[in-house]
Amino acid sequence: MSRGLQNKPSGESHYRAVLTEEIVLALRADYRPYVFSARKCAEKHCVPFKAAQAAINYETWRFVT
């Protein structure tokens, strides 16, 4: 059994990916605190709120700038 680092799929190549890099960039561009909320961004781009919120706050998709 190996205990080294493993190359795990990330981003769009992950089998459970809901977002794409284009959508993440669009969410971050649209988001304005107290003006255009993460919930409104998620509704505009038809993605789940939690996924949008995590991407906007760089909790996920950190490598996309």
N, C-alpha and C positions, 0 to 999 in steps of 0.2 A: 504494500500500500504506500503510495507516494504521499509525501507531506509538503511538497514544494508548492510554489505559486502555480496557479492554473489560469489559463486564458479563458475567461468567461465572456460570453457574448454580452455586449452592451448596446444601448441605443436602439436603433430600429432593428438591428439584427437579433435582438432578444425575442424569444417566442411569445412573451406576454406584453410586448410594447404596445402602448395605446397611442402615444404621440410620435410625431416625426420631428426632425430637426427644423423643418420649415414652420411647423405649428408652434414649436417652442420659441423660436425667434419672434413669431407674430404675437404670441402671448406676452412676452417680455416687452415688446414694443408698444402694445396696446395698454398695458397695465399702468395706471396712475393712482397712487393711494388717495383715498377719499373722493376720487373723481370717477374712475372707471375701475371697479373692483375686480378681484380675481374671479369672483362668481360670474360677473358680466362677461369677462373675457372667455371663460369656459363655455358659457352659453353661446357666445358669438361664434366660437370655433367648433362647437358641438363635441366637446370632450368632457370627461368627468371632472367635477370641481376639484377633488383632492389631487388628481394628477396635474391639473393646471396650477394649483396653488404650490405644489411641491416643485414644479419646474420654474415658476416665477421666483420662488425663494431660493433657488439653487440647491435644494435638498436632493433633487435628481437632475439629470442632464447638466452636470457641472461643466462638462467639456465643451458645451455649445456656448459660444459667446457672440 
